[in-house]
């Protein structure tokens, strides 16, 4: 997980890289980094993090930087042809370009944007014809072919919240509207994730703290309401990640104050499950969250009186234990490193009471712990017990 910039007692241009397998941080270089700012955007390209826009103590920004973790170095973004300076905008990565749209600049709330190509280090303006009305506090997802911004406020407060959006196709360089029939009520500071076939919107604030949401299917151009039974309490400034099968949302501000609970929404079952609060981070909002492939990592945030710098991981699913034969007489048993208290057992008989502890030393290889068991004795079975 790579974090950069933001605001604490002042505006920052520092950051860090967190390795969950090692549970350790490495500071990012400040040499060559963009100037300090907050409310900027960041996207991951597959080999670089691209920062753009934001606000510092006195001005809006339309510059940025590209951080390469392999080289541990920064490269600046061209400002030639870049969109007007702004903050509160959104950005998505298409696989070849970063597309940024909306936000607030010196001229007010915006409905324009740009496409940045890191290979050419160049910008292409987005058309405004057919684009949604100017807004900020909206969300945007990338579907694989289109960017879909939705919701937000057109005047900077709850009185201007909208429940419409647009679909931008970079190949056709054109906009289409998102159906508003069946859409959730207008809101801003909500979250949105892309499931692979739908955009799932939840939470936010408008006339109150929203506990509802919706699933938008761009193929059918239609909405399906999310259930509210079992959903977390209404909130805004929370986070949401997509696990591959569920949306996990956590934290934020609700009617009862700042929160440290959340929920898992399963679109196949169309149902919610509450997150455990045992061992959960302290209540906060304005934090960040990423999905690693097996865990949601929550970092930083604000509790109304001070900022956090702690790092906690939530594991919603049981770890996968992998067994492979390394030779005719030995096998390698592997499991994720994220929890140190696994006990590995073995048996040649699945009957209860026949299990014995594997005492072979584990070796960490990447994100796995591995144990080589040799010699094998006929058919052998293994299990990892979570303590």
C-alpha positions in Angstrom: 0.0 0.0 0.0 1.4 3.4 -1.0 0.2 6.6 0.6 1.2 10.2 -0.1 0.3 13.7 0.8 -2.7 14.9 2.8 -3.1 17.3 5.8 -2.3 17.0 9.4 -1.0 20.1 11.3 0.0 21.3 7.9 0.0 20.2 4.3 2.2 17.3 3.4 4.3 16.0 0.5 5.6 12.9 2.3 4.4 9.3 2.1 5.2 5.7 2.7 5.1 2.1 1.4 3.5 -0.5 3.7 4.4 -4.2 3.2 1.7 -6.3 4.9 3.7 -9.5 4.7 6.6 -7.9 6.7 4.3 -5.5 8.6 6.7 -2.7 7.9 6.9 0.7 6.4 9.4 2.3 4.0 9.4 6.1 3.6 9.0 7.6 0.1 11.6 10.0 -1.2 10.7 13.6 -1.1 13.3 14.5 -3.7 11.4 15.1 -6.9 8.0 14.6 -5.3 5.1 17.0 -6.0 4.7 20.0 -3.7 2.6 19.5 -0.5 -1.2 19.3 -0.9 -4.4 17.5 0.1 -7.7 16.4 -1.6 -5.6 15.3 -4.6 -6.2 12.0 -6.4 -3.9 9.0 -6.8 -4.2 6.0 -9.2 -2.1 2.9 -9.6 -1.0 2.0 -13.2 0.5 -1.4 -12.5 4.0 0.0 -12.0 3.6 3.6 -10.9 1.4 5.7 -8.6 0.2 8.9 -10.3 -0.7 11.9 -8.2 -2.6 14.9 -9.6 -4.4 18.1 -8.5 -5.3 19.1 -5.0 -5.1 22.1 -2.8 -2.4 23.6 -0.6 -2.6 26.4 1.9 -3.3 29.1 -0.7 -3.9 27.7 -4.2 -5.5 24.9 -6.3 -3.1 22.6 -8.2 -2.9 21.2 -11.7 0.4 19.5 -11.5 1.4 16.1 -10.1 4.0 13.3 -10.1 4.6 9.7 -10.9 6.2 7.5 -8.2 7.9 4.3 -9.3 8.5 2.0 -6.3 10.9 -0.3 -8.2 13.2 2.7 -8.9 12.2 4.5 -5.8 12.0 7.7 -7.8 9.6 10.5 -8.8 8.9 12.0 -12.3 6.9 15.1 -12.8 3.7 15.3 -14.9 3.5 17.7 -17.8 1.2 20.6 -17.2 0.9 21.4 -20.9 -2.8 20.9 -21.8 -3.6 19.8 -18.3 -7.1 20.5 -16.9 -7.5 23.7 -14.8 -6.3 23.4 -11.2 -8.7 21.8 -8.8 -9.4 19.6 -5.8 -12.3 17.3 -4.8 -12.2 15.7 -8.3 -12.1 12.0 -9.2 -9.6 10.0 -11.2 -9.6 6.5 -12.7 -7.0 4.3 -14.4 -8.1 2.8 -17.7 -5.1 0.5 -18.3 -3.3 3.1 -20.4 -4.5 6.5 -19.2 -5.6 8.4 -16.1 -8.9 10.2 -16.5 -9.7 13.0 -14.1 -13.0 14.9 -14.0 -15.0 17.4 -11.9 -14.0 19.1 -8.7 -13.6 22.7 -7.5 -11.3 25.3 -8.9 -10.7 29.0 -8.7 -13.6 29.5 -11.2 -16.0 27.4 -9.2 -17.4 23.9 -9.5 -16.3 22.1 -12.7 -17.6 19.6 -15.2 -14.5 19.3 -17.4 -11.4 17.1 -17.1 -8.6 15.4 -18.9 -6.9 12.2 -20.0 -3.2 11.8 -19.0 -1.0 9.4 -21.0 2.1 8.5 -19.0 3.9 6.9 -22.0 3.6 10.2 -23.9 3.6 12.4 -20.8 0.7 14.3 -22.4 -2.9 15.5 -21.8 -6.1 15.3 -23.9 -9.1 17.4 -22.8 -12.4 15.7 -22.2 -15.4 17.0 -24.1 -18.0 18.9 -22.1 -20.8 18.3 -24.6 -23.1 15.8 -23.0 -21.1 15.7 -19.7 -22.9 15.7 -16.4 -23.5 19.0 -14.6 -20.5 20.4 -12.7 -20.0 18.9 -9.2 -17.7 17.7 -6.5 -18.0 15.1 -3.7 -19.0 12.6 -6.4 -17.6 9.1 -7.1 -16.2 7.6 -10.3 -15.5 4.0 -11.3 -13.8 2.4 -14.4 -15.8 -0.4 -16.0 -13.2 -1.6 -18.4 -14.6 0.6 -21.2 -16.1 3.6 -19.6 -15.7 6.0 -16.6 -18.9 6.5 -14.7 -19.0 9.5 -12.3 -22.2 9.6 -10.2 -23.8 11.8 -7.5 -22.1 14.7 -5.7 -23.2 18.3 -5.1 -23.5 21.0 -7.6 -23.3 23.9 -5.2 -21.0 22.6 -2.5 -23.6 21.7 0.1 -26.3 19.1 0.8 -28.9 21.4 -0.9 -27.3 20.8 -4.2 -26.9 17.0 -4.1 -27.8 15.1 -7.3 -28.5 11.5 -8.2 -27.5 11.5 -11.8 -24.2 10.8 -13.6 -22.6 10.1 -16.9 -20.7 7.5 -18.9 -17.5 8.6 -20.6 -16.1 6.4 -23.4 -12.5 7.4 -24.2 -12.5 5.4 -27.5 -15.5 7.4 -28.8 -14.5 10.4 -26.8 -18.2 11.0 -25.9 -20.6 11.1 -23.0 -23.9 9.2 -22.3 -26.2 9.8 -19.4 -26.8 7.3 -16.6 -30.4 6.4 -16.0 -31.9 8.2 -13.0 -35.0 6.0 -12.8 -34.6 3.8 -9.8 -31.4 5.5 -8.7 -30.6 6.1 -5.1 -31.5 9.6 -3.7 -29.0 12.4 -4.3 -25.9 12.4 -2.1 -22.3 13.3 -1.8 -19.3 11.9 0.2 -20.6 8.4 -0.6 -18.6 5.5 -1.9 -18.7 3.5 -5.1 -17.0 0.3 -6.2 -17.0 -1.7 -9.5 -17.9 -5.3 -9.1 -16.9 -6.4 -12.6 -20.4 -6.0 -14.0 -22.1 -3.3 -11.8 -21.3 -0.1 -10.0 -22.3 -0.4 -6.3 -23.1 2.9 -4.6 -23.6 3.2 -0.8 -23.9 5.7 2.0 -23.1 9.4 1.8 -25.1 12.5 3.0 -27.8 14.6 1.5 -30.9 15.3 3.5 -29.5 13.0 6.2 -27.1 10.1 6.7 -27.8 7.6 3.9 -28.0 3.9 4.9 -29.2 2.9 1.4 -27.6 2.5 -2.0 -27.9 1.0 -5.4 -26.4 -1.2 -8.0 -26.1 0.3 -11.5 -25.9 -2.1 -14.5 -24.5 -0.2 -17.5 -25.4 -2.9 -20.0 -29.1 -2.6 -19.0 -28.7 1.1 -18.0 -30.8 0.2 -14.9 -30.6 0.4 -11.1 -31.4 -2.1 -8.4 -31.8 -0.9 -4.8 -29.6 -2.3 -2.1 -31.4 -3.8 0.9 -31.3 -1.8 4.1 -32.0 -4.7 6.6 -28.6 -5.6 8.1 -26.9 -2.6 6.5 -24.5 -0.5 8.6 -25.9 2.7 10.1 -26.0 5.7 7.7 -22.7 7.6 7.3 -20.4 9.6 5.0 -16.6 10.0 4.6 -16.3 6.2 5.1 -14.3 3.9 2.8 -15.3 0.9 0.6 -13.3 -1.8 -1.1 -14.3 -4.6 -3.5 -12.9 -8.0 -2.6 -13.9 -9.9 -5.8 -17.2 -11.1 -4.3 -18.2 -8.5 -1.7 -18.1 -4.7 -1.0 -16.7 -4.0 2.5 -17.4 -0.6 3.9 -16.1 0.8 7.2 -15.8 4.0 9.4 -17.1 7.4 8.7 -19.5 9.9 10.4 -23.1 9.1 11.2 -25.9 10.5 13.3 -24.4 9.0 16.4 -20.9 10.5 15.7 -17.7 9.1 14.4 -17.9 5.3 13.7 -15.6 2.2 13.8 -18.1 -0.3 12.5 -19.0 -1.5 9.0 -20.5 -4.2 6.8 -20.0 -6.6 4.0 -22.4 -6.5 1.1 -22.8 -9.6 -1.1 -24.6 -8.8 -4.4 -25.2 -12.5 -5.2 -27.1 -13.0 -2.0 -28.2 -9.4 -1.9 -27.5 -9.3 1.8 -25.4 -7.6 4.4 -23.2 -9.1 7.2 -21.8 -6.9 10.0 -18.1 -6.6 10.5 -16.7 -7.5 13.9 -15.7 -4.6 16.0 -13.4 -6.7 18.2 -9.9 -5.4 17.5 -11.2 -2.9 15.1 -9.4 0.5 14.6 -10.6 3.4 16.7 -13.5 5.4 15.2 -12.5 7.7 12.4 -13.3 9.3 9.1 -11.2 10.6 6.2 -9.0 7.5 6.4 -7.9 5.3 3.5 -8.6 1.7 2.7 -7.2 -0.7 0.1 -7.8 -4.4 -0.7 -4.7 -6.6 -0.9 -6.2 -9.7 -2.3 -6.9 -11.2 1.2 -7.3 -8.2 3.5 -8.6 -4.6 3.7 -5.9 -2.3 5.1 -7.2 0.8 6.9 -4.8 3.6 7.5 -4.8 7.1 9.2 -7.9 9.3 9.4 -9.3 11.8 11.9 -11.5 11.4 15.0 -12.6 15.1 15.4 -9.7 16.1 17.7 -6.6 14.4 16.2 -5.2 12.4 13.3 -4.2 8.8 13.3 -1.1 7.1 11.8 -1.9 3.5 12.7 -2.3 0.6 10.3 -4.8 -2.2 10.8 -5.8 -5.1 8.5 -9.2 -6.8 8.3 -9.4 -10.4 7.0 -12.9 -11.4 6.0 -12.1 -14.9 4.7 -10.3 -18.0 5.9 -6.8 -18.2 4.5 -6.1 -20.7 1.8 -3.6 -23.5 2.6 -1.7 -24.8 -0.4 -0.1 -28.2 -0.7 2.3 -29.2 -3.5 4.6 -32.2 -4.0 8.2 -31.1 -4.2 9.6 -34.6 -4.8 8.4 -38.2 -4.6 9.1 -38.2 -0.9 8.3 -34.7 0.3 5.6 -32.1 0.1 5.5 -28.3 0.6 2.6 -26.9 2.7 2.1 -23.1 2.4 -0.2 -20.5 3.9 -0.4 -16.7 4.1 2.0 -14.9 6.5 -0.6 -12.5 7.7 -1.3 -14.3 11.0 1.6 -15.8 13.0 -0.5 -18.2 15.1 -1.2 -21.0 12.7 -0.6 -24.6 13.9 0.1 -27.1 11.2 -1.2 -30.7 11.7 -0.7 -33.9 9.8 -2.2 -37.4 9.7 -2.5 -40.5 7.6 -5.9 -41.2 9.0 -8.7 -38.7 8.8 -10.4 -40.2 11.9 -10.7 -37.8 14.8 -7.9 -37.9 17.3 -5.2 -39.1 14.8 -3.7 -35.6 14.1 -0.1 -34.7 15.2 1.7 -31.4 15.1 4.1 -30.7 12.3 7.3 -29.5 14.0 9.3 -28.7 10.8 10.4 -25.1 10.8 8.5 -22.7 8.5 10.3 -20.4 6.1 8.8 -17.2 4.8 8.8 -16.9 1.0 7.2 -13.8 -0.3 3.7 -13.6 1.3 3.7 -17.3 2.3 5.0 -19.4 5.1 6.2 -22.7 3.8 7.0 -26.0 5.5 8.7 -28.9 3.7 7.4 -32.3 5.1 9.7 -35.3 4.4 9.5 -38.2 4.2 5.9 -38.7 3.3 4.3 -41.9 4.6 1.7 -43.1 2.1 -1.3 -40.9 1.9 -0.8 -37.8 4.0 -3.3 -35.1 5.1 -2.6 -31.6 6.5 -4.7 -28.9 8.2 -3.9 -25.5 9.5 -5.6 -24.5 12.7 -6.1 -20.8 13.3 -5.5 -19.7 16.9 
